[in-house]
């Protein structure tokens, strides 16, 4: 019996050993896969509210009203991934600013503004309710989080995200993620001075040379709208000479006669078609407060316009793609991943959809299309697939793809009140401005540290500070300093643009722009030397000498220029003549007019 029992147990032991071996192999395989797959492709249960809602509203190609777009453009997408990888590897860094949690109180308020917009949108709320999510917002300086999400909803969100990311991610984008994460120990571009510098005078020469040269953008086939634009260009170029006309202050403009005639023709002729494709929150959801309010106010006013907007694309001179780069970042960027490839691919899919549905894109390869974007990442997200379009961007850096004469430098406006975007406007009279120069802000990037090293607590008339303490009293102190200063220092942060430029104009303080390679707003029409001081970054040690060398009568002329130009940098709930909405639209129209070359019979 014992002999028989021993032989009966032996097969069982062997089977157990086999199962144990297979189990160990499976565990090792799982561990191996976990190590080689980038973290941003794995399911997460700690996503922010805004990342969760992006998937709850259906983050897939179908959300762009093109369900078969993925298959039809698979090869193009893989090629695009490889292009992005090559560009990233060519840089010394990833060109990725720090997370929002490190940007200070303004960014925390901006997070809350975005959350409020999301929760107030019916389409988004319905999508969230479908997943049985009960949101409780907890806002702090780290993130905007969700509490009370039931287990089933968490699993659905995590599973949906994993499927989308695995579907969209090619081998190249996975490699990007691993390469990027391994290279983050190096200094980022935003923390180093630029390798090349284009001076303001060089920008002016480049602009004038391009205006004098023959336009090269020729459509595939001609249309009546092209001939109207060419005719408009002739009328603008030969505009009757005028001086100050009561509404426009001539010294502010490169050529006030051309500007006035161009503006009149825009009002008479221009028609814009707005694409309906794309769902919230990335499309058609404007943010009207915070650092990136410019793209939101333009979207709101453009989509509600009844003068310029047409329903028939055949009647349009320009085509507006109404997406928000701020919402795109909130909805799709994986926090701490340092990888924006999926954001660029999302917009590429959108342009592919437009190209597949409308002949208007293919006629000019997007040259008569435009978008308005204020987030720092817009140049990267729109590279390649929107390269020929008119890009109205706050991040107008000539070393990062901004094209003078085609693209538009969009003013970055920090809007504190949605109901009253002009709250606290104005400042003290020039004779009562006792402070020579003022700056206060967080130590973003390399330049502000240099500014403080040379001027913080070094001179009583140079009020140069770091970040002011948070709170309402601090904000009012900041505003009062601007209202009481002759010159307001507008030093770049992570990127070349700064909301301080418009703030200075808002509070009637002469802006001192310290940002190499920055193209100032509305560069194609405004004469910035009439109302601002532009200082090279290398001249920060000589900043006070530069300012005190400006004669008093010259300062008074510039301060008058600031007060006169102010009307062109204001948002109104109902647009008025020559305001920021119309100035933005005009610059887009103006650059398009001078870029087009109609197709003749001879070609």
VENRAQUI-V219196 format. One record per helix or strand. SS is the DSSP state (@ for helix, = for strand). FROM is the first residue (numbers start at 1). LEN is the number of residues. If there is no record, write none. Layout:
BEGIN
ss & from & len
SS & FROM & LEN
SS & FROM & LEN
END
This chain:
BEGIN
ss & from & len
@ & 2 & 35
@ & 39 & 3
@ & 49 & 8
@ & 61 & 4
@ & 69 & 4
@ & 74 & 17
@ & 100 & 3
@ & 105 & 16
@ & 122 & 9
= & 133 & 1
= & 137 & 3
= & 144 & 3
= & 149 & 1
@ & 151 & 18
@ & 171 & 13
@ & 189 & 3
@ & 200 & 13
= & 217 & 2
@ & 224 & 14
@ & 250 & 3
= & 253 & 1
@ & 256 & 14
= & 272 & 3
= & 283 & 1
= & 290 & 1
@ & 293 & 11
= & 309 & 2
@ & 313 & 3
= & 318 & 3
= & 323 & 1
@ & 325 & 8
@ & 341 & 17
@ & 359 & 6
= & 369 & 5
@ & 378 & 4
= & 390 & 4
= & 397 & 1
@ & 398 & 3
= & 408 & 2
= & 415 & 1
@ & 430 & 3
= & 435 & 5
@ & 447 & 9
= & 462 & 3
@ & 472 & 12
= & 485 & 7
@ & 500 & 7
= & 510 & 5
= & 518 & 1
= & 526 & 1
@ & 528 & 3
= & 532 & 3
@ & 537 & 12
@ & 552 & 18
@ & 580 & 14
= & 596 & 2
END
